[in-house]
Amino acid sequence: MAPSTPLLTVRGSEGLYMVNGPPHFTESALFPRINVINVTNKGLLHSFDLPKAVCLEFSPKNTILATWQPYTTSKDGTAGIPNLQLYDVKTGTCLKSFIQKKMQNWCPSWSEDETICARNVNNEVHFFENNNFNTIANKLHLQKINDFVLSPGPQPYKVAVYVPGSKGAPSFVRLYQYPNFDGPHAALANKSFFKADKVTMLWNKKATAVLVIASTDVDKTGASYYGEQTLHYIAANGESAVVQLPKNGPIYDVVWNSSSTEFCAVYGFMPAKATIFNLKCDPVFDFGTGPRNAAYYSPHGHILVLAGFGNLRGQMEVWDVKNYKLISKPVASDSTYFAWCPDGEHILTATCAPRLRVNNGYKIWHYTGSVLHKYDVPSNGELWQVSWQPFLDGIFPVKTITYQAVRSDVPSEEPKVATAYRPPALRNKPITNSKLHEEEPPQNMKPQAGNDKPLSKTALKNQRKHEAKKAAKQEARNEKSPDLAPTPAPQSTPRNTVSQSTSGDPEIDKKIKNLKKKLKAIEQLKEQAAAGKQLEKNQLEKIQKEKALLQELEDLELGI
């Protein structure tokens, strides 16, 4: 019988131990602090003498332990010894050793039932069956194959493979059904693209489709330091499409819902946009913009967390995605790790080394925003890893979503609000409400005339074209006669509203007028970009100068 709540495994400078899940949060006395533990009989299984091993991985059913150590050659130039070992967890014997020179993608991939196991070897993917590693059951051969991903779930198994482009030929991703790899029509689907130095392939839970994030190391337009990303959809039935993202910029995260019928993407220059798409790649719900770079669906798929970790301050938005209602907005500052509890009610956030070596510790939250348990590692210690005990699907039933914060005995902490830097000359002046970025509200909070039903893909495309065309005409009109351009309503551009007083110095007045003209042009360019228009490199460079122009205008105005 499964326990009422999953256990929490904690690994750090204090050792490896287990903590009882909510509501107790006490260290489990049944599990001593040892290296390898069996959660059934609480006993030591095996000890492996592998002092140079740096990577460990269990197979899905925990029958095989894979270990990897750096590959080395002898001083006389002869080939090194195999550095990838596969051990039988039950007996402790080594089933097979391979030479695996690169650490990247070192671990073999298993199907969830461990019927097949695969690894990439010299332009081929080798398949083994029933953990018999002495015989290669099947091979998938493609020149310069770079990566592959097995589908989740039961048979029939599928595999997505990626081959990078070369000599003018495009990169491509193909889907196959195991073991049908031969013949010109063996592939279930194929999607090719030119802008791809590397890809990330994401199967949905039902293995009916793959999302491909194609990335380039350098953005040739110069718009992004992070290179350029595009998102592609490939279905096992042969359908494929490019997912049209309404905002330019990096793709930070893409995640499937467990229902396999929708996915969420977080993308665009900060503040980033988040949108849910259906299997036709049509937008279903737009969460607006905010300081976020990650998305996490709950195990049951009924709650979505949008978060800003890493170089962002840890703001989380917890959404009921059945009714598209915001549940809570907690802040988990300095978090380097996030995980949903298998019960779909609790959330784990942690600050771990080596990503951060100070203020290490972890928190367990209820999705309504309450911190139920908090542990801070002593100042001379480190936390390396925290993880929930895994469970099969269906063990924990779906519960009705509540919007009322649950009771907690942990004292609440008000997050520290960092004040914006102000130059010495402005520190005794009144603070204006101007913002570098105006955040866009979620779809259901935008003022709309009529219903809130999302537009179809065709209607959305037509709307973007119409808005871009209208903005382009307005820009052309303003360039011909800037002095006759219609004055925008005050509420539409609050941060560019400036006084109409003059300095008495014609030269300063002329500079102010030119700055206003440039800022107005930048606003129109941003509106065009929001409407879906692809901006030129020089137009993007103009937008990037907005902050400096605002500062220059403010300095001139203060001198009046």
N, C-alpha and C positions, 0 to 999 in steps of 0.2 A: 504494500500500500504506500502510495506517495505521501511524503510529509505535507503538512498544511502550507508551508512556505519553503521556498528554496533556501539552501545554505549559501553563504558567501565565502569564497576562498580569497585569502589575503596573503600576499607574498611581498616581503620587504626585508630590511636589515634586521628586523626582530624575528624573522623566521617565516615558515609557512604554516598557516593555521586556518581554521574555519570558524565562522561566526554564524550563529543562528539568525535566521531572517526575521522580519517583523512578525510580532511586536516585541520580541525579547532582546535581540541584538547583543547577546552574551556569547563569549567564546565557547565553542562546543567542546565539552570535556571528553566526548567519545572519540575524538580524532586527535591523537598525539601529534606534535610538531615533527613530522618526518618527511622524507623526500618523495616517496611514491606511496600513495594510499589507495585502498580499495574501499569505496563507500558502502560496500555490503558487509564485509567482515572486519573492517577497520584495521587490517593488518598490513605489514610490510610485504610487498610482493617480491620485488627484485631490486638489486643494486647493480648498476652497470658502471664499469670502470672506463669512463670516457672523459678524461681530463681536458681534452681539447674541443669537445663538442660545444657548439654555440647555438645550435638550433634543434628544437625538439618538437615533434608533432605526432598526435595520436590519429589513427584512422577513425572514421565516423562511428564504428561500433566498438572502438577501444580494443581491438584485437591485435593491432600492429602499432609498434612505436618506431617512428622514423627519426633518425639522428643525422646531423650534418656537422662536419668540421672542415675548416679551411683546407683546400687542396694544396699539397706541396710536392715538389719533385726532389729527388736526391741530388747531391752535389755533382755526381758524375753525369747528370743529365738524363738518367733513366726515368721512365714514367713512375709517378707516385702510386701509392697504394689506394684502393677504393676508400672514399671518404663519406659515402652515403650508405648507412646501414639500416636494414629493416629487421626489427626484432619481434618475435612472437611474445606478446605480453604474458600469456598463460604459462609458457615454459621457460621464457627468457633466452631462447636460442636465437641466433642470427639466421634469418631465412635467406637473405640475399645482401650482397654488397655491390655498389655501383661507383663508378667515377663520375662525380658531379662537380665540375670546376667552378661554376658560377653559383653565388649565393642566391641570386635572383631566381625565383620559381624553382627552388631546389627540391621542394617536397612533391612526391607523386600525388596525383589526385584520385580519389576513390568515389564511386557512386555511393549513395547513402546506405545501400544494403551491402556494400563491399563486394558485389558480384564482379565488378570490373575495376581495374586500377590502371592509370595511364601516366606516362611521363614523356617529355619532349627530348628526342635524341637525334641530332644531325638531320634536319629537314624531315623528320618523321615523328609521329606520335605512336609510341608503342603501348599496346593494350595487353594486360594480364587478366586472367579470369580466376575467381575464387582464391585469390592470394597465392596462386602458384606462380612464383617469379622465375622459375627455371625455363618456362616456355612462353614465348611471345605469341599470344592468341591471334592478334590482328595488328595491322599497321595502316596508318593513314599517312600517305606520302604527299607532300607539297613542297616545292622549292622555296627555301628561305622562310619556312613557317616560324613565326616568332613567339606565338602564345596560343593557348587553347583553354577552354573552360567547359567542364562537364556540366550537364543539366542536373538540377535537383530532382528529387522524387523517384518513383519506381520506374520499371521498364514501360515503354521502350526508352532507352537512354539516348540522349542527343549530345552533340559536342559542337561548340562554336570555335572556329579557328581563325587566326589573324595572320595575314601575310603582308608585310610592308611593301610599299611601292618602290620601284627603282627604274632608272633610265627612262623617265617619262611615263612609265606604266603606273596606274593608280594602286593604292592600297586596297585590300578587300577583306571582308569577313564573310565566311561561309558557314552554314549550318548543315550538319550531317546527322543521320540516325544510325546508331551503332547496330550492326557492323557493315552497313552499306556504304562503302567508300569508293568503289570502282565504277568507272563508266562516266561519260560526259554529263549524264543527268542524275548522278548520284546525290548531288547537293540538294537539300530541301529549299535553301534560299541563298542568295548572294547579294551583297551590297558593296559597291566600290566607292571610293572617295579619294581625292587628291591631297587634301590638307590633313595629314596624319603622320606624325613621327612615332606615336605610340597610341594605344587604345586601352580602354577599360571596358570589359564586356560583362553585362549584368543580366543573368537569366531571371525571369519571374518564377514564382514558386511552382506553377503548374507546367513549366517548361514549354510554354506556347510561344514565347517571344523573348528577344534579347534587345537590351538597350546598349548602344555603343557610344562611349564618349571618345571622340577622336581629338587628339591634342597635337599641336605643333610646339616646338621649343621656342620659336621666335614668332612674334606677330609682325608680319612684314609691313602692316599699316602703321606700326609704332604706337598703337592705341593702348597696348597692354604689356606690362612687364612680364606677365605670366604666360606669354605665348597666346595661342588662339585655340579655342575649343568649339566643336560642333557636336550636336547630339543626333543620333540616328536610331531608327526603330526597325527591327527585322523580325518578322513573324515566321514561325515554322511552316506556315502554309504558303510561303513565298512572297508575301506582301512586305514592302519596305517603304520607308519615308524618312525625310529629314524633319526633325521636330523644330518648328519655327518658334524661336524664343523672342518675345517682344522687346527685350532690352539687350543692348550690346554689352559685351564684357565677358569675364571668365565664367565657366560653369563650375561651381563649388561642390555641388553634391547632387546626385540623382538616386532615388530610392523607390523600389516597387512596394505597393501595398500587398499584404499577404493574400488578398483576394485575387491578385494577378490581373485585375481589370483596370487599374489606374496606377500612375506613378507621379511622384512629386520631384520637381527640379528647382534648385536654388542657383541663381545666375545673375549676371549683370554687375556693372561697376557699383561700388557701394554708394548708397544703401542698396543692398541686393534685393532682387525680386524673387518671389516664390510662387509657383503655379502648379496646380494639379491638372494632369492631362489624362484623357481616356485612350483606349486602344486605337482610335482613329487619329490620335495625336492632336485632338481638339482640346483647347483649354476648358476645364470644367469649373475651376474656382481659382481666383487670383487673390493672393494674400497681401498684395501691395508690396511696399518696400520696407526694409528695416536692416539693422545691424546683424546680419545672419550669414552663416556659411555652411550650415549642416541641417539635415532633416532626418528624423527617426520615427518610423511608424511603430506603434505598439504591436506586440505579438498577435493580437486579434485584429489589428488593422483599423480599429475604431477611433484611435487617438493619434494625433501627429504632433511631434515636438519640432519646432523650428528654433535653431540655436545659433549663437555667435561665439565660437570658441577660438582658441589660438591667440591671434592678435586682437581679438574683440573682447568685450568685457564680460561675456558669459550670460547675456540676456537670453532667456528661453521663452518661447510662446507655446503654450499647450492648447491644442485645438481639438474640439469634437468635430471629426470630419464627416460624420453622418448628417449633422445639422449645420456645419460650418459656423460654430460658435466658439469664441475664445473662452477657455476655462480658467487659465491663470498665466501670470507672467513673472515667474521667479527668476532670480539671478544667481548663477553659480560661477563666481569669479575664479579665474586662474585654472579652470578645469582643463585637463588633458585627456579625459576619458569619460564616456557616457554609455550607459547600457540600460535597456529596459529589463525589468524582472520578468521571468516567464509567466507570472500571474497577471501581467498587463495592468497592474495598479501602481507599482512602485518603480522608482527611477534611481539609478546609481550614477553619481558623478564623483570623479576623483582627480586629485593632482598628484601625478606620479613622476619619479625620476626615471630616466635621465632628462626627460623633457623639461621638467622644472625640479630643481633640487632644494627649494625652500617651500615652506608652508605645505608640505606633503600631508595627505589625508584623504578621507572620503566622506561623502554624505549620502544618506538614503532619504529620498523624498517620496511623498504621495503626489500624484499628478496634479492635485489641486493646489500645490505650491508649498505645502507644509514640510518642514524638515523633521523627520521622525527619529533620525539617529545621525550623530556626527562623531568622527574619530580623527583627532589630530596626532600625527606622528611626532614624537619628541624632536627637539631642534637638532639633535645630533644623529638622528636616524633618517631613513628614506623609505618610501613606499614604491615598490616596483610594479605591482600588478594587483588588480582586484577583479573578480569575475563571479557571476552568478552560477549556481549549479544548474546545468542544462536539464530540460525535460522535453518529452515528446509533446507534439501538438495535441490539444484536446484534454490534457490533464487538468488545466485550470479553466473553468467556464467563464464566459463573458458576463460581466456585471454591468448593471445600469450605471451610466455616467452620472456623477454628482458634480455640482458646481460650487458647493459649499466646502470651504477648506476644512479638512479633518483636524481633530484636536491633536496637539503635540506638546510634549513636556520639554522639548528643546527650546531654549530661549531664542527668539527671533533676532536676526542680525540685520541691521539696516546697511545695505550696500554703500560703500564709499563712493560719493559722486565727485568725480574729478572736475575741477573748475577749468574753464577755457583760459588759455594764456592771453594776457593783455599786455601790450607794450607799455613801457613806463609813461609815455606821453598820454595814454588813454586811461590810466588807472583811476584818475579822479574825475573822469567824465561819466555821464549817464550810460548805462549798458543798453545797447540796442537789441532788438529781437531778431536781427538778421541771422540766417543760417546758411552754412555752406551748401547743405543739401536739404531739400524739402522732401519729407517722407510721404509716400503715397499710401492712403489707407486701404484696407482690404476691400474686396469687391462688394461685400454686403454692408459696408459702412460709407460707401461713396454716395453722394447725392445724385439720385437718378430719377428721371421722369419716366414712369412706366414700370414694367416688371423688372426683376433682377435676373431673369433667365439668361445664361451665357449665350453669346452669339455663336453661330455655327462657324466652321473654319472659313467658308466662302464669304459669309457676311463680315467676319472680322477682317479678312483680307481686303474686301471692298471698302470697309470703313477706314482702314489704315491708308489706302490709296487716296481716298477722298480728303482725309485730314492732311496728308502730306502735300497734296496738290493745292489745298487751300492755304497752307502755311507758306508754300513756295510763292504763290501769287502775292501774299501779303508782304513777303520779304522783298520781292521785286518792286512792289509799289513803294515800300519804305526807302529802298535804295535810290529810286528815281526822285522822290520828294520826301526827304526825311522830316522836314519841318511840318508837313501836312499829315504825317502819320497819325492815326487815331490814338488817343491817349488810353491806355489800358485801365480797366477798373482797379481801384486801389487794392481790393481784396485778392486780385489775381497775382500781383507781384509785390508782396509786402516788403521783401528784403531789398528791392531796388527803388523804393519810394524815397526821394530826396527833396529837400526844400528848394523852392524856386527863387530864393534870395540871390542877389549878386554881390560880388566882392568889391566892385568898383574898379577892379583891375581887368581890363579887356582880355589880357593874355590868360589869366586864371579862368575867367568865364569861358573862354574858348576851349581850354583844356577840359573843364567840367562838362561842357556840351559834347565834346568828342567822346569822353568816357561814357556818358549816358547812352550815346548812340551805339558804342561798341557793346555795352552791357545789354541793350535792347536786342541787338542782333544775336548775341549769345543765347538769350532767352528763347528767341524764335528758333534757333538751331536745336536747342534742347527739346522744344515742343515737336519739331520735325522728327527727331530721333525717337521720342516717345511714341509718335504716331507710326513708327515702323520704317521711316526713310533711312537708307544707308548713307551715312555722311562721308564726305571726302576727308583725306588726311589733314588738309589745312583747316577744315571746319572743326575737326576734333581738337586740333591744336588751339584754336580760338577758345573752345570751351574750357580747356585746361588753364587758360590764362584768367579765368573769371575771378578767382580769389585775389590775385594780384591787382586786378583792375578795381575791385571793390575796396581794397585797402587804400589804393591811390586816391580814389574818389572820396573816401572818408577823410583822409588826411587833408585834401583840398578844402572840403566842406568845413572841417574844424578850424581851418585858417581864415574862414570868411569873417 
